[in-house]
């Protein structure tokens, strides 16, 4: 039997966030992709439907499953949620294999045999030894695949996935897309929230566009992604990175490096070299792009630049001098990192406005903050909230504002736009490149999107699985 969810007059509020949907329908065996700007209400809609993801969530409206009215929100055996941050959903104190065992136990059916955890891991491209690992021992892409294995194990009729491919390299993104096709082939319905239009093209049977908490357009993928009627949908599609113009302020001349890696190698404990004889100069006013598969050591290389890891061989130099504890202490405020997960940039229990007040005690700092927030389309009301009370895209933009307010000489940007829609993504990357040009700062831009690097980086390097760094 094919199950169908019908939503009527669904309203969800969480603090000052709200979403309202008059009517939507989802069917098993079909994939609906939800797109829209950061903060447009996509994740709140998923939370209102499933009831599993947000604090202070209040939901009203009607949900029908196969014509029968069900409590709002709809969950338990009906909906399985893949959250935007898989690490949040996994228990840090349990091996991932044990967590998968729990799901298999609760879904056991005497009438049919259940697959083993090892079999499910093999289906999602993980190895049997990974069953004995804790979540923190897995990369973000591997954690995502653990959650997909759980979705395969669960008996839910529908799977809701919030940004399932964010921060993944091309190979892992393709793997996740194929895994979702596998889930669909089992007869489940998919509701996929994404900023990545390639994901929507690959998976969608229909596309739903959100703006300001409401559905503004829906239809077949070819209609929405090629000839959208709504202005919001047009803006999203026109701002895909392949349509960006080249940055007008590229700097060709080479100034004295702010930071240099000189034949550095790095390994953890007794492992083989993760990074092998890498050399890069980071000069003022330039963007250095870094590309490579997940898990090859891009973030580790960035941490070496910041003095957070010491190379096992070679040297890291700041302003032409080898990095020492005294040098780190002297220059630490001017060597900043924009984390891939924006939650790492803010204390979880502080109001965002209080965090920024400490960074901008003088008038010029407050003026710069207001200017950056305006350019990134951030409202001042967000500063009255805690980090968990804003969307992932809004928090990522606030993290960009915070990093620039420190006025760094060297800035690491680790996937700084992975949670942003296409239009905001361009604004964010341009703010970073403009800052580098105007303030003679050096930027290391880490991204899985080659098109972004091609359009904005002055030099691009690829880090291979053997640890070798190659200039493209």
C-alpha positions in Angstrom: 0.0 0.0 0.0 1.3 3.5 -0.9 1.1 5.9 2.0 0.3 9.6 1.6 0.8 12.5 3.9 -1.5 15.5 3.5 -0.9 18.8 5.4 -3.6 21.4 5.9 -3.1 24.8 7.6 0.2 23.7 9.3 1.7 26.4 11.5 4.9 26.1 13.4 6.6 28.6 15.7 9.9 28.4 17.6 10.7 31.5 19.5 10.6 34.3 17.0 10.6 32.0 13.9 7.4 31.0 12.2 6.2 29.0 9.2 2.7 28.6 7.7 1.7 26.0 5.0 -1.9 25.9 3.8 -1.7 22.7 1.9 1.0 20.2 0.8 0.9 16.5 -0.1 3.7 13.9 -0.1 3.6 10.3 -1.4 5.7 7.2 -0.8 8.1 6.4 -3.6 8.4 10.1 -4.6 11.0 12.7 -3.7 10.1 16.3 -2.9 13.0 18.8 -2.8 12.5 21.9 -0.7 14.6 25.0 -1.7 14.7 28.6 -0.5 16.9 31.2 1.0 18.6 30.7 4.4 16.1 31.5 7.1 13.1 31.1 4.7 11.5 28.4 7.0 12.6 25.2 5.4 14.1 23.6 8.5 11.3 24.9 10.7 8.8 23.3 8.3 10.6 19.9 8.7 10.5 20.4 12.5 6.8 21.2 12.5 6.1 18.1 10.4 8.3 15.7 12.5 8.4 17.5 15.9 11.9 16.2 16.6 14.4 19.1 16.0 13.7 22.4 17.8 13.2 23.6 21.3 10.2 25.8 22.1 8.4 24.4 19.1 4.7 25.0 18.9 2.7 23.4 16.1 -0.9 23.6 15.0 -2.9 22.4 12.0 -4.0 19.1 10.5 -2.0 16.2 9.1 -3.7 13.2 7.4 -2.0 9.9 6.7 -3.9 7.9 4.1 -7.0 10.1 4.8 -6.9 9.4 8.5 -6.2 12.4 10.8 -3.1 12.1 12.9 -1.7 14.1 15.8 0.5 17.1 14.9 3.5 16.7 14.6 3.7 13.4 12.7 6.5 11.1 13.9 7.2 7.7 15.6 6.9 5.0 12.9 5.9 7.5 10.1 8.8 9.9 9.7 12.5 9.5 10.2 14.6 12.7 10.3 18.1 13.2 9.1 19.1 16.4 10.8 21.4 19.1 9.3 24.1 18.2 11.8 24.3 14.4 12.0 26.7 14.6 15.0 23.8 16.2 17.0 21.6 13.1 16.4 24.3 10.5 17.3 25.0 9.6 20.9 28.6 10.6 21.6 28.9 8.0 24.4 27.9 5.0 22.2 29.6 3.2 19.4 27.7 3.8 16.2 27.1 0.0 15.7 25.3 -0.1 19.1 23.1 2.8 18.1 22.2 1.0 14.8 21.4 -2.1 16.9 18.9 -0.2 18.9 17.0 0.9 15.9 17.0 -2.7 14.5 15.8 -4.0 17.9 12.8 -1.6 18.1 11.8 -2.2 14.5 12.0 -6.0 14.7 9.2 -7.9 13.0 8.8 -11.6 13.7 7.4 -12.0 10.2 10.5 -10.9 8.4 14.3 -11.0 8.9 16.2 -7.8 9.6 19.5 -6.9 8.0 22.5 -6.9 10.2 24.4 -3.7 11.1 27.3 -4.9 9.0 25.1 -5.4 6.0 23.6 -2.0 6.4 27.1 -0.4 6.7 28.2 -2.1 3.5 25.1 -0.7 1.7 26.1 2.8 2.6 29.8 2.4 1.8 31.2 2.0 5.4 33.4 -0.8 6.6 32.6 -3.3 9.4 35.4 -1.9 11.7 33.5 1.4 11.6 30.7 -0.2 13.7 33.1 -0.1 16.7 33.8 3.7 16.4 32.3 6.6 18.3 30.7 9.4 16.3 33.7 11.8 17.0 36.0 9.2 15.3 34.1 9.6 12.0 34.2 12.4 9.4 31.1 14.4 8.8 30.4 12.5 5.6 30.7 9.2 7.4 28.4 10.4 10.2 25.9 11.3 7.5 26.1 7.8 6.0 25.6 6.2 9.5 22.3 8.2 9.7 21.3 7.0 6.3 22.0 3.4 7.4 19.6 4.1 10.4 17.0 5.4 7.9 17.3 2.2 6.0 16.9 0.2 9.2 13.9 2.2 10.5 10.4 1.4 9.4 9.3 4.9 8.8 7.3 5.5 5.6 8.9 8.9 5.0 12.4 10.3 5.4 13.0 14.0 6.0 16.6 15.0 5.2 17.9 18.5 6.1 20.9 19.6 3.9 22.2 16.0 3.5 25.1 16.9 1.2 26.4 20.1 2.8 30.2 20.2 3.1 30.7 17.0 1.1 33.1 16.6 -1.7 31.9 15.6 -5.2 32.5 11.9 -4.7 30.7 11.8 -1.3 27.9 14.0 -2.6 27.3 11.5 -5.5 27.4 8.6 -3.0 24.8 10.3 -0.8 22.5 11.0 -3.8 22.8 7.3 -4.8 21.9 6.3 -1.3 18.8 8.4 -1.3 17.8 6.8 -4.6 18.2 3.5 -2.8 16.0 4.7 0.0 13.4 5.8 -2.5 13.6 2.4 -4.2 12.5 0.7 -1.0 9.2 2.5 -1.3 9.8 5.3 1.1 8.9 8.9 0.5 11.7 11.5 0.6 11.5 15.2 1.7 14.9 16.7 1.0 15.8 20.2 2.1 18.7 21.5 0.1 20.6 24.6 -1.1 22.3 22.5 -3.8 20.4 22.7 -7.0 22.3 19.8 -8.4 20.9 17.6 -5.7 17.4 18.8 -6.6 18.0 18.0 -10.2 19.2 14.5 -9.4 16.5 13.5 -6.9 13.4 15.6 -7.2 10.0 14.5 -8.5 8.8 17.9 -7.5 10.4 21.1 -6.2 8.9 23.3 -3.5 10.2 26.9 -3.0 9.9 28.5 0.4 10.2 32.2 1.2 9.4 34.0 4.5 7.9 30.9 6.0 5.5 30.1 3.2 5.4 28.1 0.0 5.7 30.5 -3.0 6.0 28.0 -5.9 5.9 24.3 -6.5 6.1 22.1 -9.6 8.1 19.7 -11.7 11.9 20.1 -11.5 12.2 21.1 -15.2 9.7 23.9 -14.7 11.1 25.3 -11.4 14.8 24.9 -12.1 14.8 26.1 -15.7 11.9 28.5 -16.0 10.8 29.6 -12.5 7.9 32.0 -12.3 8.4 33.3 -8.8 11.0 36.1 -8.3 12.5 34.2 -5.3 13.1 31.1 -7.3 14.6 33.1 -10.2 17.1 34.8 -7.8 18.2 31.4 -6.4 18.9 29.9 -9.8 20.5 33.0 -11.4 23.1 33.1 -8.5 24.5 29.6 -9.0 28.4 29.9 -8.8 28.8 29.0 -12.5 26.9 32.2 -13.3 29.1 34.4 -11.2 31.4 36.9 -12.9 35.1 36.7 -12.2 36.1 38.8 -9.1 37.3 42.2 -10.4 39.9 42.8 -7.8 42.3 39.9 -8.3 45.8 40.8 -7.2 48.6 39.4 -9.3 51.7 41.0 -7.8 53.3 39.0 -5.0 54.0 40.9 -1.7 56.0 39.6 1.2 54.1 36.5 2.7 52.1 36.9 5.8 52.3 33.2 6.4 54.4 30.4 4.8 54.4 26.6 4.8 57.9 25.4 4.0 58.0 21.6 3.1 55.7 20.7 6.0 54.6 17.2 6.7 52.2 16.0 9.4 51.0 12.7 10.8 48.8 11.7 13.8 50.7 9.3 16.2 51.9 6.3 14.2 49.8 6.9 11.0 51.3 7.6 7.6 51.9 11.2 6.6 48.5 13.0 6.2 50.3 15.9 4.6 53.5 15.4 2.7 56.1 18.1 1.9 53.6 20.9 1.4 54.7 24.5 0.6 52.5 27.5 0.2 53.0 31.3 0.6 50.0 33.3 1.7 50.4 36.9 0.7 48.4 40.0 1.6 45.4 40.7 -0.6 45.2 37.2 -2.0 42.8 34.3 -1.8 44.4 30.8 -1.8 41.9 28.1 -2.6 42.2 24.6 -1.2 40.3 21.6 -2.7 40.3 17.9 -1.9 38.2 14.9 -0.9 36.7 14.7 2.6 39.2 13.4 5.2 42.5 14.1 3.3 43.7 16.7 5.8 42.5 20.1 4.5 41.4 21.3 8.0 44.5 19.8 9.5 46.7 21.8 7.1 44.7 24.9 8.1 45.2 24.2 11.8 49.0 24.0 11.1 48.8 27.4 9.6 47.2 28.7 12.8 49.7 27.1 15.1 47.2 24.6 16.4 49.2 21.7 15.2 53.0 21.5 14.9 54.4 19.9 11.7 56.3 16.6 12.1 58.7 18.0 9.4 59.3 21.4 7.8 58.4 24.9 9.2 55.5 27.3 9.5 56.4 30.9 9.4 54.4 34.0 10.4 55.8 37.3 9.0 59.0 35.4 8.0 59.7 34.0 11.5 59.3 30.4 12.7 56.1 30.0 14.8 56.9 29.9 18.5 54.7 30.1 21.6 55.7 33.7 22.0 54.9 34.5 18.4 51.5 32.8 18.7 50.7 34.7 21.9 51.7 38.0 20.2 49.7 37.6 17.0 46.9 35.1 17.9 44.0 37.7 17.6 45.1 38.5 14.0 45.1 34.8 12.9 41.5 33.7 12.8 39.4 30.7 11.7 35.9 30.6 10.3 34.7 27.2 11.3 32.9 24.8 9.0 30.3 24.3 11.8 29.2 27.9 12.8 28.1 26.6 16.2 31.8 26.4 17.1 32.1 30.2 16.7 29.7 31.2 19.5 29.2 30.3 23.1 25.9 28.3 23.1 24.3 30.0 26.2 25.0 33.6 25.3 22.8 36.0 23.5 24.4 36.8 20.1 24.2 40.5 20.7 26.3 40.1 23.9 29.0 38.2 21.9 29.2 41.0 19.3 29.2 43.8 21.9 32.5 42.4 23.3 34.0 42.5 19.8 32.7 46.0 18.9 33.2 48.2 22.0 33.9 51.3 19.9 31.8 53.2 17.3 33.8 52.2 14.2 33.4 48.5 15.2 29.7 48.9 15.6 29.4 50.7 12.3 31.3 47.8 10.5 29.1 45.2 12.2 25.9 47.0 10.9 27.4 47.4 7.4 28.3 43.7 7.2 25.0 42.5 8.6 23.2 44.7 6.0 25.2 43.3 3.1 24.5 39.8 4.3 20.8 40.5 4.7 20.8 39.8 8.4 18.2 41.6 10.6 19.2 43.1 14.0 16.5 41.1 15.7 18.8 38.0 15.3 21.1 39.5 17.9 18.5 39.0 20.6 18.6 35.3 20.2 20.9 32.4 21.2 22.9 30.5 18.5 20.4 27.6 18.6 17.5 30.0 17.9 18.6 31.1 14.4 18.9 29.0 11.2 22.1 27.3 10.2 22.5 29.7 7.3 21.9 32.8 9.5 24.4 31.6 12.0 27.0 30.9 9.3 26.6 34.5 8.1 26.9 35.8 11.7 30.1 33.8 12.0 31.5 35.6 8.9 30.7 38.9 10.5 32.4 37.9 13.7 35.6 36.8 12.0 35.9 40.0 10.0 35.3 42.2 13.0 38.5 40.7 14.5 40.3 42.4 11.5 42.6 39.4 10.9 45.8 39.5 8.9 45.2 35.8 8.1 41.8 34.2 7.9 41.0 30.5 7.4 37.6 30.0 5.8 36.6 26.3 6.1 33.6 25.7 3.8 32.2 29.2 4.7 29.1 29.0 2.4 28.1 25.3 2.8 24.9 26.3 4.6 23.9 29.2 2.4 21.6 29.4 -0.5 23.0 30.5 -3.9 22.2 34.2 -3.7 23.6 34.6 -0.1 26.5 32.4 -0.9 27.8 34.9 -3.5 27.4 37.8 -1.1 29.3 36.0 1.6 32.2 34.9 -0.6 32.5 38.4 -2.0 32.6 40.0 1.4 35.5 37.7 2.3 37.4 38.5 -0.9 36.7 42.3 -0.6 38.1 42.2 2.9 41.3 40.5 1.7 41.7 43.1 -1.0 40.9 46.2 1.0 42.9 45.2 4.1 45.8 43.3 2.6 44.8 40.2 4.4 45.6 36.7 3.3 42.8 34.1 3.1 42.8 30.3 2.9 39.5 29.4 1.3 38.7 25.7 1.7 35.8 24.5 -0.4 34.5 21.3 -2.1 33.0 23.6 -4.8 35.6 24.0 -7.6 33.5 26.6 -9.3 33.6 28.9 -6.3 37.4 28.6 -6.1 37.7 29.1 -9.9 35.7 32.3 -9.7 37.3 33.8 -6.6 40.7 32.3 -5.7 44.0 33.8 -6.9 45.7 30.4 -6.6 44.1 27.0 -6.2 45.8 23.9 -4.6 44.5 20.4 -4.4 45.4 18.1 -1.5 45.4 14.5 -2.6 44.8 11.3 -0.6 48.6 10.6 -0.6 49.1 13.9 1.2 50.7 15.6 -1.8 49.8 19.3 -2.5 49.4 20.1 -6.2 48.9 23.6 -7.6 46.0 23.6 -10.2 
